[in-house]
Amino acid sequence: MYTYTLQYLSQYLDADLDGDAEFEVNGLSSLISADEKKLSLYMGGRYKDQLKETQAGCIVLNESNTAAYKGNKLVVANPYLSYAKLSELFAYKPLGNVGIHPTAVVADNAIIGSNVSIGANTVVEENTQILDNSHIGAGVYIGEGVIIGKNTTVHANVTIHHDVVIGDDCIFHSGSVIGADGFGFAPSSDGWQKIHQLGSVFIGNNVDIGANTAVDRGALDDTTIGDGVKIDNLVQIGHNVKIGEATAIASKTGVAGSSIIGKRCTIAGAVGIAGHLSIADDVHITGMTLVSKSIPKAGSYSSGTTMTTTREWRKNAVRFNQLDKLARQVKSIK
């Protein structure tokens, strides 16, 4: 359990402390579940009733909400960003004894940096490099010629195929597969002829890859994930895709091969992006959007229809199929 004084936390967050500097907290909790030793967060609005009832020992809030709470408080400009920073202090950190577990199989010519831990039943193939302070969990497979940077965490049961290059300070969650073959087949009279995927995957620094996400290797050029990219669980990144710095992609999104996504984009859940498209920097795509053509300009984009009753949806679906005929009639009237 981690324990911090409010004095320490105020310095860590560059916050104004209103309360007892020596008061100690040992965790983060929601307003409704916090006890007197917990720190909680208030962002205003609908949680005001919970703020009145909370037992939290200290609240993180902004200047405009200080009057709503009389107890210990840390006053910050952006409570949500402060919450993100605080979560690192209280997060579970794998203990992972430094060194190689006796059941791990590590090639003799693999280069293992200092303070590296490699878990049980992990396989590290020939000509691989794992640099300083990285943690490799149990049951991981690391193929030939892989390079893993410093301070990177690879959780249990991740698969990293041959020649993948990974930067510093990355996190790969369980079940993710990096560098499997892209989906490439040529039709022939005998069925489908496999196109062997000759590229690899290049992943920058400070990248997070979620559980059961797949990043396919390139057909010829590398699939590239830029610095600071965050990818949720259950995402498919096709071969030759390029993703710009600081872009975030939510769960169940699929990006087809050879599409290019710009910097600082946000792509919500269950978005489908067709292949060979280009998406500009600072594009924001809402949930379940189908992107079927390139997006050359920054902004927010959506597709599909919002939820309604099934009865109304059926009526509207019929009308949608009549739109072309109706448009022609309107044009003829003009």
N, C-alpha and C positions, 0 to 999 in steps of 0.2 A: 504494500500500500504506500502511495506517495503522499507526503504531507508538506504543505507550503504555508508560510505566513502571508497575510494580506500585503505586508510591506514588500515581500519578494515579488508577489504577483503584480503589484502596482508598478514596480520597476520593469518587470518582464513585459508588461503590456503598454508601458508608458501611459498609465492611467492615473487619474486623480482619485486618491483614496479618501473616502468619507467614512470613518469608523476606526476600529481598533487595529492598529498596525500589527500587533502581535497575535491576533486571532489566527488560528490555524484551520485549514480545510484539507480534506483528504480525498476529494473526488468531485466530479461534475455530475449533476442530476437535473432532470426537468423540474420546473417549479412545483408540480403537483406531488412528486415523489421525493423531493429533497428533505434531508434532516438537517440538524443544526451544524453538522460538520461538512456540509456540502456547499459547493458553489453552483449558482444557477444563472440563467440568462433571461433577460426580459427585453423584448423588442417592441413592446407596445401593442395597441389594438386589442384583439380578442382574448389575450391572456391576462387582462387586467384583474379579473376576478381571482385568477390563480395567484397573482402577485399578492393580493390581500391575504390569502390563506396560507401561503408557503411557509415552511419551517426552515428554509435555507439559511445558512449562516452568513452568506454574502450574495449580493446580486450584481451582475455585470449589466450595465444599462447606459444609455446616452444622456446627455445633459437635459434634454427635453422631458425626460421621465423621472428625474431625481425626486421630484416632489411626491411621487406616487408610492415611495417606499422609505421607511424611517430607519431601517437597520443598516448594517454594514453594506457599503456599495463601492464598486469600482466603476468610475465614470469614464467612458471611452467614446470616441467619435463613431466607431462602427462595431456594435456589439457582436454581429455575426462573424466578422473577421477575427475579433478577439476570441470568440468561442473556438474558431478553427485553431488558433495558436495555443489556446489552453488545452485543447484535446491532445496535443502532442505530449504535454507534461504528464497526463494521466493515462496515456495509452499503454496497453500491454506490449512489452518488448520481449521478443524471444530471448531466452537465456542462452541457448546454443553455445555449448562449450567450444572454445576456440580449438581448432584442430579437425582432424578427419576421423569420423566414426569408424570403428573396426570393421563394420559390415559394408562400408562404402567401397566402390571400385573406382580407383583413380589411376589413369594412365601414367606411366612412369615419366613421360615427357610433358605432362601437364604442368603449367606454371601456376603455383598457388601463392598468393601474396601473404603478407603478415596479417595476423588477427582474423583470418578467414575460418569460418566453421562450415563443415560439410556433414550433413545428417545421415542417418542410417539408410542403407540400401540405395543410396544415390550412386549414379554412374556418371563418371566424367571421362569422356573419350580423348583420343590422341590430339595433341597440339592445341589444347584448350588453355586459355588464360583466365584466371579468376583473381582480380586485383584486391588490394588491401581492404580489410574491414567489411567484406561482403559475407552475407549469411545465406547458405544454401540448405534448404530444409530436407526432410526425409523423402525418399522415393523420387527424387528429381532425376531426369535424364538430360544430360548436356552433351550434344553431339560434337563431332570432330571440328576443330578449328574455331570454336566459339570463343568470343572475347566478352567477358563480363567486367564492367568497370568497378570503381571503388564504391563502398558504402551501399551496395545494392542488395536487396533482399529478394530471394526466390523462395516462395513458400512451397510446402509439400506438394509433390505430385505434379509439378510443372514439367513440360517437355520443351526443350530448346534444341531445334535441329541444327545440322552442321552449318558452319561458317556465319552464323548470326553474330552481329556486333551490337553490344548493349553498353550504354554509357554509365555514368556515375549516378548514385542516389536514386535508383529506380526501385520499383516494387512490382513483383509479379505474383498474383494470387493463384491459389490452387486450381489446377485443372486447365490453366491457360496453355495454349500450344503456339509456339512461335517458330515460324519457318517451315511449316508443313507445305506440301505442294499446293500451288494455286490450282484453280479449277480450269484446266486447259485441255481440250480435246478437239480434234479435227474430224469431221464426219467423213466416212469412206463407205464404199460398197459393202465392206465387211463389218460395219458398225463404227465405233469411235476409236480413233487413233490418238493415244496419249501424247500430249506435248510436254516433254520433260521440262521442269522448271529450273532454269540455269542461274537465275539470280539468287539473292539472299534477302535478309532483312537487316536494316540499319535502324537502331533505336537510340535517340539522343539521351541527354541527361534529364533527371528529375521527371521521369515518365512513370505513370501508374497504369498497369494492365489488370483488369478485373478477372474474377473467377470464370473459367470456361469460355474465355474469349480466345478467338483464333486470329492470328496475323499471318497471312500466307506469304511465302517467299515469292520473289519476282520471277516472271518468265524469262526475261533477259536482264533488264535492269533491276536494282534492288527496290523492294518495298521500303519506304522511309517514314519513320515516325519522328517528328521534330521535338526539340527540347520542351519540357513542361506540358506535354500532352497528357490528358487524363481520359482513360477509356474504361467504361463500366463493364459489368459482367455481361456475358452472353452477346458479345458483339462480334461480327464477322468483318474483317478487313481483307479485301481481296488482293490478288497479286498486282504488283507495280503501283499500288496506291501510294500517294504522297500526302502526308498530313502536316500542316504547318504548325509552328510553335504556339503553345498555350491554347490549343483547341481542346474542347471537352465533348465527349460523345457518350450518350446515355444508352442504357441497356436495350438489347434486341435490335439495334440498328445494324443494317447491312450495307457495306460499301462495295460495289462491284469493281472489277479490275480496271486499273489504269486511270481511275479518277483522281483528281488533285483537289485537296481541300486546303483552304488558306489558313492564315494565322488568326488566332483569337476567335475562332468560330465556336458556337454552341449548337450541338445537334441533339435534340431531345429523343425520347424513347421511341423505338419501333419505326424509325425513319428508314426509308429505302432510297439509296442513291444509285442510280444506274451507272454503267461503265463508261469510261472515256469522257467524263465530264470535268469541268473546271468550276470551282466555287471560290469566289473572291474572299479576301480577308474580311473579318468582322461580320460574317453572315450568321444569322440566328434562325434555325429551322425548328418549327414546333412539332410536337409529337404526331407520329403516324403520317407524316408528310411523304409523298412520293416525289422525289426529285428526278425528273425525266429529261431535263435540259440544263445546260450550264447556267450558273448564276454569276453574272459579271459585276454586280454592284452590291456593296454592303447594305444590310438591312435585315428585316425579319420576313420570313417566308413560310407559308402554310399551304396545305392542300387538303382535299377531302371535305366532308360535311360533318357538322356537329351532331351530337346525339339527340334523338327525338324518340317519340314512341314508335313502335314497330308499324302501327297503322299509318302514321304520318310518313314514316320513312318509305313505305311501299308506294304510297301515292307520289311522293317526290321522285322516287326512282323511275316510275313510269314517265313522269313529266320530263325528267332529265333526258330520257331516250327520245323525247319528242322535240327537244330544243332545236336541233338542226332543221327539222321541217318547219318549225315555227319561225325561225330566223329567216328562212327562205321566203315564207309568206309575208313577213314584215318588209323584207327587201323589195318584194314584188309590188307591194302597196305603195312604197315610196316611189 
